[in-house]
Amino acid sequence: MLCIVYLEYTQHVGYVNSAPINSFSDAMALSHTILALLSKQPDSGYDISKHFDKELSCYWKATQQQVYRELGKLTEKGWVDFDTVPQAGKPDKKIYRITESGWQALTRWYMEPTEPTPIREDFLVKVLIGHKMPRHLLLAEIKHRQQIHSAQLAEYRRMEEEHFTKTDDLEMQFMYLTLKRGVAYETSWLAWCDEVLAMLNKLHLTEEH
C-alpha cells in the first residue's frame, strides 16, 4: 500500500525552492534526502531518482545525474554502501544501502534546526505592479492560478480519502502530515486568489461610477 501511495504522490506543490542545486547547503540537503530514502529500504540509483520525480517532488528537485553524483560522494564518505546485482544483457545494477556511519550523519542532520526555504514567485511580482498594467491581464492570471490550485487540491483530497482516512500504519501517518501541508498550501492559495478577485471586482465597480 505504501508503495502505491508513493507512486501517486506526484506533482506536488511548489512551496519549496525548485531551483537547481547550486550551493553547499543545497548539496547537503540532497545528500541527507538520499540517506532518508535509503533509511526506508535499499534502492538503486535509478529508483532513487524516480522518488525525486514522484513522491519527493514537493520536497526537493534533483536530476538523475545529481543523484548518481551524490551517491558517489556518499559512498566515498562511507555513508552508503552497495551490492552489485548482475543483469542479463545489461550493466550490473548497484543496490545502495545506508551504513551505520550514514545513520549517524543522518541523525546529526536531523538534530539541526531548519530554516524556511526562500520563496521565488513571479506571480507575486505581477500582482505588485497590477495597478500599472491592464487589469484584465491580472484577472486572467488569477483565474489561471485558481484552476491550477483547485486541481491540485482535488488530487490531494482524492489521495487523502483513498489512502489516509483509515490507516493505523505509523509511517503512513507521518506521510499524511506532509499531505496535510500540501492541502493547507493549496487552500491558502485559493483563499488569497478570492481576496484578489474581490478587490479587482470592487475596483471595477468603483471605476464604473
Secondary structure, DSSP 8 states (H G I E B T S, - for coil): -HHHHHHH--S----S--S---SHHHHHHHHHHHHHHHHH--EEHHHHHHHHHTTTTTT----HHHHHHHHHHHHHHTSEEEEEEEETTEEEEEEEEE-HHHHHHHHHHHHS---------HHHHHHHTGGGS-HHHHHHHHHHHHHHHHHHHHHHHHHIIIIITT---HHHHHHHHHHHHHHHHHHHHHHHHHHHHHHHHHHHHHHH-
